[in-house]
Amino acid sequence: MNFLTERGRGPGRLRMWLAAACGAIAIAAAPIPAAPTGNLTGLVAGVILFAVVCYAFVELTLPLWRDAEFRTAVALLVLIGLVKLALLPLLPGFGIDVGTYEAWALQIADHGPAQTYQAGFFLDYPPGYLYALWVVGLIARALNFGGEYLRVIVESPPLLADFALALVMYVLVRRGENARAAMAALLMIALNPALLYDTIVWGQSDSVLTLTTMLTLIAILARQFEIGWALAAISLLVKPQGVMILPLLALWTMLETGFATWVSSAAAFVGAFFIGMGPFQIGHRWNWIIDLYVSTGAYYHETSVNAFNLMSLIGGLRNSDLQPLGPISYFSLGLSMLLPLYAYVGWIVWRGRSARRLMFAAFFAIFGFFMVAPRMHERYIYPAVALAVPLALEAPEMMLVFGILTVTACFNLAYVLHTLRTVVFLEGRDPLAMLASALNVVALAVAAYYGAALLDHPAERDGILMKALNRFGQASASGKRAQDAGPVPEEPEPPPLKWIQLDTVALVALVAAAAFTRFWHLARPPEIVFDEVHFVAQARHYLRGEPFLDPHPPLAKLVIAAGIYLFGDHPWSWRVGNAAIGTTLVGITYLLGRELTRSRLAATLAAVFVMCDGMFLVDSRVGVIDIVYLTCAAAAYWLFFLYARTIEVRRKRLLLITLGVALGLCLGAKLYVPAVTFLLVTGFIVYTVMRDYPAPPRESASQMATRKNLRFNRVIGALAIVGGVAAIFYIGCFLPHYSLGWWRGIEDLFKYYNEVRWYENSVASATHPYASPWWSWPLMLRPIAYWQNFPQTGLVATIWGGGNPLLWWGALTAITIMLVRAVEAPTMSKWFIVIGYVAYLAIWTPIGRTLFLYHYMPAVYMGYLALAIVLAGCWQGRSEPWEHAALLLTIAPALMLGLGFAIGTFAVIAVAIGYIYTLVETDYAGKYVCGLFVAGALILFVYYYPIWTAMKIERSGYYARMWLSGTGLRNWI
């Protein structure tokens, strides 16, 4: 890890300045009766602490200030920061925590540091973060802010720290002269779902501690030990978790320096600590800060305070850690496990000192502390996720660890916040919490193996397990060689496929199979199902000429109306249009996959996944609206990739026209989501046109101007064609409104938008028993009961609005793998899938109305395209072992939930043994993973098909399929 240039610093001015500051603040911090508020002392202390942080930050970033790529990174980060800031008013945070921060900010602003810690006033944080809240409180008082304004500025300091942390990570990696990896590191911090959730959604301050921790490690690596230890003191003042890396820093300093530096570093730590606490010390006993740390640590005497870790697996969530476990308590067990943890960390740095070793040791200390110590909160994993970033960019093992931690940390935060807002407490052995905890244990084990065997050079070991693990090491070494070779060029597009008889056979077979699953017993049940109560009624309004308010554009209802008009008003006719469109979607997916990947296998898998998913099946068999815009969107994707890979100009123009038709119909089928489709496709059209006019190696000023003008004109022309045609067909969807005399001019369209806005505001506070927040959709925590027939005795029937569990969860795994692949070897198709997935999920984050699982369908469609590509790569031998491991981990919860914990555990072990054997002894490891995954998905499709299609089954069979059941969000019943 050569991303930091190590260099020494002489003692001279820095130590003299620091010693003088310590002396001055120590004198000022004395309990002087004439200064009971401590404002002046606090101002001096705050400026010194801020100056230390700024010095470390500027010292790191200064060499890159004139670098053009650095300025680009800053501009991008500013843009991302503005978006985050704009989201703060829309996301209220966790009221208790944010309200506590507001109270602390106003307390210190009104009474000063010396009067902040008062009897009867709850304040369990040490003084470090209070300096930031002090500034916020003063601003709020000066501007007379309250309510939402106060909340936004209270949540702003962590946002600034989040910005600085991403920039620090960029510079850290950029100084290793790898601009592409540095940009990836920046985005892995700035757009990390777990970190975003902590700062933006929850409103917490963990980014501040993580920033000072990162600067501490960087200063130590640069041999600025006094600054590093001063920053360590600031971290400890910000949050007690700052203690987690102190043993590591002490050992490193002892091994790397002499006695004089030990003394000066200790003085810097003590001085900075007393500078920070001094203003709050006034009027208190000498040991008040010790009492504060002790009382804070003892406040939650529980095994795990909602942290999904090893202690939660052993002792459960929120159980008393004073309960005995054999001869010792859970608390003693947790503390005793810290000994081998820090022994391992010490062994890592004892074997050698390098930037990579210190970063890994710090990561493992923080992550390990989170995993084994009692009384851990869900947020304490934040620094570990950030510290994993530079390590993940060097080794696939650590990329796997980073991916697991990102998913589990985000889920931990979101699941706990939802619980706190609803039922307050999770069950002690909540199955999803235990599953996330087990995944974290796997991540800890992978990280431990990486540190022991692969941190420097993988060791050759005998034995099947070590041979298998060494395959990961070989991937790590190849990744390192690729990084040393410089930025990875864009991967060339695969050659086009000629249409052959096999394509015709595959397409016909897929469409025929899809038609059977969609049309078979389509009239069952013979009554209104779920939202058919709205959409079938609206179709009847069209046929009767009765005006009505519809918040969605009319195309999907016109499809239902056409079925009623042609075949009569009965259940089969309500649904026949959607069944035909849903069948068409499977065929379009094959064509899209073929053009997207240039692989018939990947195209077939993508179509099969869409055909075998429950949500796509149910929405094709019921008179609802989502399948219409999804099919139009898929057609638009297919046409776009045909356009992007077509050279002949006339054909490109015809494709733009048909693309406009598809986008216009998509926009005319549903509110909100098709706008993402339009922006996604048109954005990539712009990219394609810009890419087709690259700058030649040598170009005169006039040639460059001509090229730019031509490129600009082509962009405007393409957007004009697509946008104009889309507008025509979008307005064309409203022709019945004109022909029936409801509307008279274009101004009625704008009146309609106002009515829709009124309607959306009127239902913003509505609730529904099957509603679910957007972050829960990738895990499929809360499906929908579209229809149920449960007599007191006998067989039961239902239409269950849930996906195929293995495919649904596999889509998330595949998107993660696709993101890694896109960073390592970028192509337009990879980024199209990843950006599309994120965009379709992100659109729901600021929307406060009632949301349902089916809103995730356009995102999971992107996930199925990614899953098809990943599994096809496995079958064709183009995947890496870490990708195999990620897919097998996705199969594990399906086995354990479907077969039961005991049998499922043995099944998981058998799958793992089979994989290790095929990896070591054969060349079929990828085929093993692909075959297992596809077979599992097909089995689950057959298993769940009866409850997707209202077939009568035994009551016990229904409950056997409900893998998640309980109070709160995690409920399939």
Secondary structure, DSSP 8 states (H G I E B T S, - for coil): --SS------SHHHHHHHHHHHHHHHHHTS--TT-SS-HHHHHHHHHHHHHHHHHHHHHHHGGGTT-HHHHHHHHHHHHHHHHHHHHGGG----HHHHHHHHHHHHHHHHH-GGGTS-TTS---S-STTHHHHHHHHHHHHHHT--HHHHHHHHTHHHHHHHHHHHHHHHHHHHTTT-HHHHHHHHHHHHT-HHHHIIIIII---HHHHHHHHHHHHHHHHTT-HHHHHHHHHHHHHH-GGGGGGHHHHHHHHHHHS-HHHHHHHHHHHHHHHHHHHHHHHTTS-TTHHHHHHHHHHHH--BSEEB--SHHHHHH-TT-BTTSEETTEEHHHHHHHHHHHHHHHHHHHHHS---HHHHHHHHHHHHHHHHHHSSSEEGGGGHHHHHHHHHHHTT-HHHHHHHHHHHHHHHHHHHHHHHHHHTTSS--TT-HHHHHHHHHHHHHHHHHHHIIIIISSS-----SHHHHHHHHHHHHHHHHHHHHHT-S-------------HHHHHHHHHHHHHHHHHHHTTTT-SSS--TTHHHHHHHHHHHHHT-----SS-SHHHHHHHHHHHHH-SSHHHHHHHHHHHHHHHHHHHHHHHHHHHS-HHHHHHHHHHHHT-HHHHHHHHSS-SHHHHHHHHHHHHHHHHHHHT---HHHHHHHHHHHHHHHHHHHTT-SSHHHHHHHHHHHHHHHHHHHTS---SS--HHHHHHHHHHHHHHHHHHHHHHHHHHHHHHHHTTHHHHHTTS--STHHHHHHHHHHHHHHHHTTT---TT---GGGGGGT-S-EEEEEE--SSS-BEEEEE---HHHHHHHHHHHHHHHHHHHHS--HHHHHHHHHHHHHHHTTTT--S---GGGGHHHHHHHHHHHHHHHHHHHTT---HHHHHHHHHHHHHHHHHHH-HHHHHHHHHHHHHHHHHHHHH-S-HHHHHHHHHHHHHHHHHHHHHHHHTT--B-HHHHHHH----SSSS----
